[in-house]
Amino acid sequence: MCLSIPSQVVELHPEIQSVTVDTLGVKRTVSCHLMEEPLAVGDYVLIHIGFVMNKIDAASAAESLALYKEIVDKMEAADA
């Protein structure tokens, strides 16, 4: 099973059909070759093996990110 963490588009690279995304503070460039819908800075996307698979709305992204934060907080508390 693959979990995809919502990532926010922070930079566009139309010349190479790519965007830079921020995933929980980690920035990386990913391909948009599989996306038909145009992306803009601020959009939230889901990525699989270096490709943007789809765009999601900000509310769904916020909900997912809150759940991931809760999981991380519980794991850190268990390790403490």
Secondary structure by P-SEA (a helix, b strand, c coil): cccccbbbbccccccccbbbbbcccbbbbbbccccccccccccccccccccccccccaaaaaaaaaaaaaaaaaaaaaac
